[in-house]
Amino acid sequence: MALGRSRVNAGSREHLRGVLNGRIGSGEVKGVSELDRLVELQGLDTRLDQLRYKGEHLPVRAELDQLHREVDQLVGERDEVAGTRTDLLTRQKRIEDEVALLDDKIGRENDRMYSGTITSPKELSAIQDELESLGRRKDHLEEKILDLMEALEPVSSRLAEMETRLADARAEAGRLEARVTTEQAEIDAEAAEVGSQRDSLAAEIPPELLERYTRARAGRRDGVALARLIGSTCGACGLSLPTMFVEEVRHSSGDELFVCEECGVLLAP
């Protein structure tokens, strides 16, 4: 018997027969209502799959992921600018310390020169020369400090701007995270309700039939193991099925399961 024309007869003995990937095996079917329940179960499982996908692919999650990337980039840029500022401040502090030492030395030399204890003109001249040399050195260092201060001004402004942007981005990330939490909670609430309905419905389906459905569903990436025949097309893959097979399904007793030869799902009339 061709795969697409296979079916499962419940009959008077109420056994599920047929083929799925070769054979379906037996399982009890008490009537059309059980197939209806199974179709409804597939609908609930599909809805649960959709809710899981929706939660994982919330648009706000994409926004949040993009914002996190922007924050990471901002942090890197901020750290680079902060490093430049720290380097400039370190150089400025080192020169300022050197200037402070020069001021101390200049002060000591001035004290010596005007203390009255040195009377030698030659020694006084040497002190004067030293003071002039120290003064030139101090002037040179103070010019360097001014250059560093000028270089620091735009760097500090840039750093302050980036800190503001970073704070704004983090605040926006917090708002998006709150939206994710809210939207995910709504999805979880609906999933809990659907899951409860699913559990109640599954308890009404014969174990053998439920097991066959569960096994068939686990083997499919899309999670669709069962569908209705809609017109002449499979409700799962949407492809047209052979006319003879369609007629066989239409004229079945209504408590039989068939197999789509195109996608392999269980087909209910």
C-alpha positions as CSV (number, residue, x, y, z in Angstrom):
1,M,0.0,0.0,0.0
2,A,1.4,3.4,-1.0
3,L,2.4,5.7,1.9
4,G,0.0,8.5,0.8
5,R,-2.9,6.1,0.6
6,S,-2.3,4.5,4.0
7,R,-4.9,4.8,6.7
8,V,-5.7,3.5,10.2
9,N,-9.0,1.7,10.7
10,A,-10.7,1.9,14.0
11,G,-13.6,-0.4,13.1
12,S,-15.6,-2.5,15.5
13,R,-12.5,-3.7,17.3
14,E,-11.5,-0.1,17.9
15,H,-7.9,-0.6,16.9
16,L,-5.7,2.0,15.3
17,R,-3.9,0.6,12.3
18,G,-1.9,1.9,9.4
19,V,1.6,3.0,8.4
20,L,3.8,6.0,9.4
21,N,7.2,5.8,7.9
22,G,6.5,2.1,7.1
23,R,4.0,1.3,9.9
24,I,2.0,3.2,12.5
25,G,1.2,0.3,14.8
26,S,-2.0,-0.2,16.8
27,G,-3.8,2.2,19.1
28,E,-7.3,2.5,20.2
29,V,-9.7,5.0,18.7
30,K,-13.2,5.1,20.1
31,G,-14.7,7.4,17.6
32,V,-14.5,10.6,15.7
33,S,-14.5,12.6,18.9
34,E,-11.1,11.2,19.8
35,L,-9.7,12.3,16.5
36,D,-11.3,15.6,17.1
37,R,-9.6,15.8,20.4
38,L,-6.3,14.9,18.9
39,V,-6.6,17.6,16.2
40,E,-7.5,20.0,19.0
41,L,-4.4,18.8,20.9
42,Q,-2.3,19.5,17.9
43,G,-3.7,23.0,17.8
44,L,-2.9,23.6,21.4
45,D,0.6,22.3,20.9
46,T,1.1,24.5,17.9
47,R,-0.1,27.5,19.9
48,L,2.4,26.6,22.7
49,D,5.2,26.4,20.1
50,Q,4.1,29.8,18.7
51,L,4.1,31.3,22.2
52,R,7.6,30.0,22.8
53,Y,8.8,31.4,19.5
54,K,7.1,34.7,20.2
55,G,8.8,35.0,23.6
56,E,12.2,34.2,22.1
57,H,11.7,36.6,19.2
58,L,10.0,39.6,20.7
59,P,10.8,42.7,18.7
60,V,11.7,44.4,21.9
61,R,14.4,41.7,22.5
62,A,16.0,42.6,19.2
63,E,15.9,46.3,20.2
64,L,17.5,45.4,23.5
65,D,20.2,43.3,21.9
66,Q,21.0,46.1,19.5
67,L,21.1,48.5,22.4
68,H,23.4,46.2,24.4
69,R,25.8,46.1,21.4
70,E,25.7,49.9,21.3
71,V,26.4,50.1,25.0
72,D,29.3,47.8,24.7
73,Q,30.7,49.9,21.9
74,L,30.2,53.1,23.9
75,V,31.9,51.5,26.9
76,G,34.9,50.7,24.7
77,E,35.1,54.2,23.3
78,R,34.5,55.8,26.7
79,D,37.3,53.7,28.2
80,E,39.7,54.7,25.4
81,V,38.9,58.4,25.9
82,A,39.2,58.0,29.7
83,G,42.6,56.3,29.2
84,T,43.7,59.3,27.1
85,R,42.5,61.7,29.7
86,T,44.2,59.7,32.5
87,D,47.5,59.7,30.5
88,L,47.3,63.5,30.0
89,L,46.5,64.0,33.7
90,T,49.4,61.8,34.7
91,R,51.8,63.7,32.6
92,Q,50.5,67.0,33.9
93,K,50.8,65.8,37.5
94,R,54.4,64.6,36.9
95,I,55.4,68.0,35.5
96,E,53.6,69.9,38.2
97,D,55.5,67.9,40.8
98,E,58.7,68.8,39.0
99,V,57.7,72.5,39.1
100,A,57.0,72.2,42.8
101,L,60.5,70.9,43.3
102,L,61.9,73.7,41.3
103,D,59.9,76.2,43.4
104,D,61.4,74.7,46.5
105,K,64.9,74.9,45.1
106,I,64.4,78.4,43.8
107,G,63.2,79.4,47.3
108,R,66.2,77.9,49.0
109,E,68.6,79.6,46.5
110,N,66.9,83.0,47.1
111,D,67.1,82.5,50.8
112,R,70.9,81.8,50.5
113,M,71.4,84.8,48.2
114,Y,69.6,87.2,50.5
115,S,70.6,85.7,53.8
116,G,73.7,87.9,54.1
117,T,75.9,85.0,54.9
118,I,77.4,84.8,51.4
119,T,79.7,87.7,50.7
120,S,81.7,86.3,47.8
121,P,80.7,88.1,44.6
122,K,81.6,85.0,42.6
123,E,79.5,82.7,44.8
124,L,76.6,85.2,44.6
125,S,77.0,85.3,40.8
126,A,76.8,81.5,40.7
127,I,73.6,81.5,42.7
128,Q,72.1,84.2,40.4
129,D,73.0,82.0,37.4
130,E,71.4,79.0,39.0
131,L,68.3,80.9,39.7
132,E,68.0,82.1,36.1
133,S,68.6,78.5,34.9
134,L,65.9,77.2,37.3
135,G,63.5,80.0,36.2
136,R,64.0,79.0,32.5
137,R,63.4,75.4,33.4
138,K,60.3,76.3,35.3
139,D,59.0,78.5,32.4
140,H,59.5,75.6,30.0
141,L,57.7,73.2,32.3
142,E,54.8,75.6,32.8
143,E,54.4,75.9,29.0
144,K,54.2,72.1,28.9
145,I,51.5,72.2,31.6
146,L,49.5,74.8,29.6
147,D,49.8,72.6,26.4
148,L,48.5,69.6,28.4
149,M,45.7,71.6,29.9
150,E,44.7,72.7,26.4
151,A,44.8,69.1,25.2
152,L,42.8,68.0,28.2
153,E,39.9,70.3,27.6
154,P,38.4,68.6,24.5
155,V,39.2,65.2,25.8
156,S,37.4,66.0,29.1
157,S,34.4,67.4,27.1
158,R,34.3,64.3,24.9
159,L,34.4,62.0,28.0
160,A,31.6,63.9,29.7
161,E,29.5,63.6,26.5
162,M,30.2,59.9,26.3
163,E,29.3,59.4,29.9
164,T,26.0,61.1,29.3
165,R,25.3,59.0,26.2
166,L,26.2,55.9,28.1
167,A,23.9,56.8,31.0
168,D,21.1,57.5,28.6
169,A,21.7,54.2,26.7
170,R,21.7,52.3,30.0
171,A,18.5,53.9,31.1
172,E,16.9,53.0,27.8
173,A,18.1,49.5,28.2
174,G,16.5,49.4,31.6
175,R,13.2,50.5,30.1
176,L,13.5,47.9,27.3
177,E,14.3,45.2,29.9
178,A,11.1,46.2,31.8
179,R,9.1,45.8,28.5
180,V,10.7,42.4,27.9
181,T,9.7,41.3,31.4
182,T,6.1,42.6,30.9
183,E,5.6,41.1,27.5
184,Q,7.2,37.8,28.5
185,A,4.9,37.7,31.5
186,E,1.9,38.1,29.3
187,I,3.1,35.3,27.0
188,D,3.9,33.1,30.0
189,A,0.4,33.6,31.4
190,E,-1.2,32.6,28.1
191,A,1.1,29.6,27.8
192,A,0.2,28.5,31.3
193,E,-3.5,28.7,30.4
194,V,-3.0,26.9,27.1
195,G,-0.8,24.3,28.8
196,S,-3.5,23.6,31.3
197,Q,-6.0,23.1,28.6
198,R,-3.6,20.9,26.8
199,D,-3.0,18.7,29.9
200,S,-6.7,18.3,30.4
201,L,-7.4,17.4,26.8
202,A,-4.4,15.0,26.7
203,A,-5.9,13.1,29.7
204,E,-9.0,12.4,27.6
205,I,-7.1,10.8,24.7
206,P,-6.3,7.0,24.8
207,P,-2.7,6.5,25.8
208,E,-1.7,4.5,22.7
209,L,-3.1,7.2,20.4
210,L,-1.4,9.9,22.4
211,E,1.9,8.1,22.4
212,R,1.8,7.7,18.6
213,Y,1.0,11.4,18.2
214,T,3.7,12.4,20.7
215,R,6.3,10.2,18.9
216,A,5.3,11.5,15.5
217,R,5.5,15.1,16.7
218,A,8.9,14.7,18.3
219,G,10.2,13.6,14.9
220,R,9.2,16.8,13.2
221,R,11.1,20.0,13.4
222,D,7.9,22.1,13.0
223,G,6.1,20.1,15.7
224,V,3.2,19.3,13.4
225,A,2.3,15.6,13.6
226,L,-1.4,15.8,12.7
227,A,-3.6,17.8,10.3
228,R,-6.9,17.8,8.7
229,L,-7.5,17.1,5.0
230,I,-8.7,20.5,3.6
231,G,-10.3,20.1,0.3
232,S,-7.7,18.1,-1.7
233,T,-4.7,19.5,0.2
234,C,-2.9,18.5,3.4
235,G,-3.6,20.9,6.2
236,A,0.1,20.7,7.3
237,C,2.1,21.1,4.1
238,G,-0.6,22.7,1.9
239,L,0.3,20.4,-1.1
240,S,-2.4,18.8,-3.3
241,L,-2.8,15.1,-2.8
242,P,-3.8,12.4,-5.4
243,T,-7.5,12.4,-6.3
244,M,-7.9,8.7,-5.4
245,F,-6.4,9.3,-2.0
246,V,-8.5,12.3,-1.4
247,E,-11.7,10.4,-2.3
248,E,-10.6,7.5,0.0
249,V,-10.3,10.0,2.9
250,R,-13.6,11.7,2.1
251,H,-15.5,8.4,2.0
252,S,-13.9,7.0,5.1
253,S,-15.8,6.2,8.2
254,G,-14.5,9.3,10.0
255,D,-12.6,7.4,12.6
256,E,-9.6,6.6,10.5
257,L,-6.1,8.2,10.3
258,F,-4.3,8.5,7.0
259,V,-0.8,9.6,6.2
260,C,0.2,12.4,3.8
261,E,2.5,11.1,1.2
262,E,4.0,14.5,0.7
263,C,5.0,15.5,4.3
264,G,4.3,12.3,6.3
265,V,2.0,13.8,8.9
266,L,-1.0,12.0,10.2
267,L,-4.1,13.1,8.4
268,A,-7.6,13.2,9.9
269,P,-10.7,13.4,7.7
